[in-house]
């Protein structure tokens, strides 16, 4: 029996909701063959029973091609469309509101809640002139979080990598500043850190280890055969 399926050829054909569903299954399942079938089921939009009928060779080829889609370089996309609505990325991060910052900080590190984070970062464009645009005022992530489940995953990954890079640069700058600021080191060493036997040098090492250990995405415990 031949199974007709549509295999995504780019990440803009995969939705955030599909990616979330796959991550939630893959992180708790060590069975490689099961994960391969789930990958085909979720990303190719077919029933699991139909995925099981595909030849082992074809499943390997499909899952390898799908996996390769996620090895590309992700770039921030400032605008994208969902249906007839064009969404735009926050235009000025320096002017981010407390509400936006609080919600973004809460959701951006949790893939299960990434649609809420996207609803903070992207909102409908209300005015546009060439490359300049204004977006709708923020009224809470609940306003567009359900719609963001259908956002192309390349847009999502681009936004996540952007903030990951931004956070890395901020942490690097903080480490350099603290290492070079003798006055700050003396203050810290004469107070809690010194008392606790930690010391500023050890604290700098811990910060560096945090920076090196930062990962954008969870490691998946399976291998494609």
QUIDA-V386109 format. One record per residue. RES is the residue in one small letter. SS is DSSP state (helix for helix, strand for strand, loop for the rest). OMEGA is omega as a letter, one per 30 degrees, with the letter a starting at -180 (999 if undefined). NEAR is the number of other ideal C-beta (glycine too) atoms within 8 Angstrom. Layout:
BEGIN
res->RES ss->SS omega->OMEGA near->NEAR
res->RES ss->SS omega->OMEGA near->NEAR
END
This chain:
BEGIN
res->x ss->loop omega->l near->3
res->x ss->loop omega->l near->3
res->x ss->loop omega->l near->9
res->x ss->loop omega->l near->3
res->x ss->loop omega->l near->10
res->x ss->loop omega->a near->5
res->x ss->loop omega->l near->9
res->x ss->loop omega->l near->11
res->x ss->loop omega->l near->5
res->x ss->loop omega->a near->7
res->x ss->helix omega->l near->12
res->x ss->helix omega->l near->8
res->x ss->helix omega->l near->7
res->x ss->loop omega->a near->12
res->x ss->strand omega->l near->10
res->x ss->helix omega->a near->15
res->x ss->helix omega->l near->9
res->x ss->helix omega->a near->11
res->x ss->helix omega->l near->12
res->x ss->helix omega->a near->13
res->x ss->helix omega->a near->9
res->x ss->helix omega->a near->12
res->x ss->helix omega->a near->12
res->x ss->helix omega->l near->10
res->x ss->helix omega->a near->11
res->x ss->helix omega->a near->12
res->x ss->loop omega->a near->9
res->x ss->loop omega->a near->5
res->x ss->loop omega->a near->10
res->x ss->loop omega->a near->5
res->x ss->loop omega->a near->7
res->x ss->helix omega->a near->10
res->x ss->helix omega->l near->7
res->x ss->helix omega->a near->8
res->x ss->helix omega->l near->13
res->x ss->helix omega->l near->14
res->x ss->helix omega->l near->12
res->x ss->helix omega->l near->14
res->x ss->helix omega->l near->13
res->x ss->helix omega->a near->16
res->x ss->helix omega->a near->12
res->x ss->helix omega->a near->11
res->x ss->helix omega->l near->12
res->x ss->loop omega->l near->12
res->x ss->loop omega->l near->6
res->x ss->loop omega->l near->10
res->x ss->loop omega->a near->6
res->x ss->helix omega->a near->9
res->x ss->helix omega->l near->6
res->x ss->helix omega->l near->11
res->x ss->helix omega->a near->15
res->x ss->loop omega->a near->7
res->x ss->loop omega->l near->7
res->x ss->loop omega->a near->11
res->x ss->loop omega->a near->5
res->x ss->helix omega->l near->5
res->x ss->helix omega->a near->6
res->x ss->helix omega->l near->8
res->x ss->helix omega->l near->13
res->x ss->helix omega->a near->11
res->x ss->helix omega->a near->8
res->x ss->helix omega->a near->13
res->x ss->helix omega->l near->12
res->x ss->helix omega->l near->9
res->x ss->helix omega->l near->9
res->x ss->helix omega->l near->13
res->x ss->helix omega->a near->10
res->x ss->helix omega->l near->7
res->x ss->helix omega->a near->12
res->x ss->loop omega->l near->8
res->x ss->loop omega->a near->5
res->x ss->loop omega->l near->6
res->x ss->loop omega->a near->3
res->x ss->loop omega->l near->8
res->x ss->loop omega->l near->6
res->x ss->loop omega->l near->8
res->x ss->loop omega->a near->10
res->x ss->loop omega->l near->5
res->x ss->strand omega->l near->10
res->x ss->strand omega->a near->10
res->x ss->strand omega->l near->8
res->x ss->strand omega->a near->8
res->x ss->loop omega->l near->4
res->x ss->loop omega->a near->3
res->x ss->strand omega->l near->8
res->x ss->strand omega->a near->9
res->x ss->strand omega->l near->15
res->x ss->strand omega->l near->13
res->x ss->strand omega->l near->12
res->x ss->loop omega->a near->10
res->x ss->loop omega->a near->7
res->x ss->loop omega->a near->6
res->x ss->helix omega->l near->5
res->x ss->helix omega->a near->4
res->x ss->helix omega->a near->5
res->x ss->loop omega->a near->9
res->x ss->loop omega->l near->7
res->x ss->helix omega->l near->5
res->x ss->helix omega->l near->8
res->x ss->helix omega->a near->11
res->x ss->helix omega->a near->9
res->x ss->helix omega->a near->8
res->x ss->helix omega->a near->13
res->x ss->helix omega->l near->12
res->x ss->helix omega->a near->7
res->x ss->helix omega->a near->9
res->x ss->helix omega->a near->13
res->x ss->loop omega->a near->10
res->x ss->loop omega->a near->3
res->x ss->loop omega->a near->9
res->x ss->helix omega->l near->10
res->x ss->helix omega->a near->6
res->x ss->helix omega->a near->9
res->x ss->helix omega->l near->14
res->x ss->helix omega->l near->14
res->x ss->helix omega->l near->14
res->x ss->helix omega->l near->15
res->x ss->helix omega->l near->16
res->x ss->helix omega->l near->15
res->x ss->helix omega->a near->12
res->x ss->helix omega->a near->9
res->x ss->strand omega->l near->15
res->x ss->strand omega->a near->12
res->x ss->strand omega->l near->10
res->x ss->strand omega->a near->13
res->x ss->strand omega->l near->6
res->x ss->strand omega->a near->6
res->x ss->strand omega->l near->8
res->x ss->strand omega->a near->5
res->x ss->loop omega->a near->4
res->x ss->loop omega->a near->3
res->x ss->strand omega->l near->5
res->x ss->strand omega->l near->11
res->x ss->strand omega->l near->8
res->x ss->strand omega->a near->13
res->x ss->loop omega->l near->8
res->x ss->loop omega->a near->4
res->x ss->loop omega->l near->9
res->x ss->loop omega->a near->5
res->x ss->loop omega->a near->7
res->x ss->helix omega->a near->11
res->x ss->helix omega->a near->6
res->x ss->helix omega->a near->8
res->x ss->loop omega->a near->12
res->x ss->helix omega->l near->12
res->x ss->helix omega->l near->6
res->x ss->helix omega->a near->10
res->x ss->helix omega->l near->13
res->x ss->loop omega->a near->11
res->x ss->loop omega->l near->8
res->x ss->loop omega->l near->16
res->x ss->strand omega->a near->12
res->x ss->helix omega->l near->13
res->x ss->helix omega->l near->12
res->x ss->helix omega->a near->13
res->x ss->helix omega->a near->13
res->x ss->helix omega->l near->11
res->x ss->helix omega->l near->12
res->x ss->helix omega->a near->15
res->x ss->helix omega->l near->12
res->x ss->helix omega->l near->12
res->x ss->helix omega->a near->9
res->x ss->helix omega->l near->9
res->x ss->helix omega->l near->10
res->x ss->helix omega->l near->8
res->x ss->helix omega->l near->8
res->x ss->helix omega->l near->9
res->x ss->helix omega->a near->10
res->x ss->helix omega->l near->8
res->x ss->helix omega->a near->8
res->x ss->helix omega->l near->11
res->x ss->helix omega->a near->9
res->x ss->helix omega->l near->8
res->x ss->helix omega->a near->9
res->x ss->helix omega->a near->12
res->x ss->helix omega->a near->8
res->x ss->helix omega->a near->9
res->x ss->helix omega->a near->13
res->x ss->helix omega->a near->7
res->x ss->helix omega->a near->6
res->x ss->loop omega->a near->8
res->x ss->helix omega->a near->6
res->x ss->helix omega->l near->6
res->x ss->helix omega->a near->9
res->x ss->helix omega->l near->10
res->x ss->helix omega->l near->8
res->x ss->helix omega->a near->8
res->x ss->helix omega->a near->12
res->x ss->helix omega->a near->10
res->x ss->loop omega->a near->6
res->x ss->loop omega->a near->8
res->x ss->helix omega->a near->6
res->x ss->helix omega->l near->12
res->x ss->helix omega->a near->11
res->x ss->helix omega->a near->6
res->x ss->loop omega->l near->6
res->x ss->loop omega->a near->5
res->x ss->loop omega->l near->7
res->x ss->loop omega->a near->9
res->x ss->helix omega->a near->10
res->x ss->helix omega->l near->6
res->x ss->helix omega->l near->9
res->x ss->helix omega->l near->12
res->x ss->helix omega->l near->11
res->x ss->helix omega->l near->8
res->x ss->helix omega->l near->8
res->x ss->helix omega->l near->12
res->x ss->helix omega->l near->9
res->x ss->helix omega->l near->8
res->x ss->helix omega->a near->9
res->x ss->helix omega->a near->11
res->x ss->helix omega->a near->6
res->x ss->helix omega->a near->6
res->x ss->loop omega->l near->9
res->x ss->loop omega->l near->6
res->x ss->loop omega->a near->6
res->x ss->loop omega->l near->6
res->x ss->loop omega->l near->7
res->x ss->loop omega->l near->5
res->x ss->loop omega->a near->8
res->x ss->loop omega->l near->6
res->x ss->loop omega->l near->11
res->x ss->loop omega->l near->4
res->x ss->loop omega->a near->9
res->x ss->loop omega->999 near->6
END
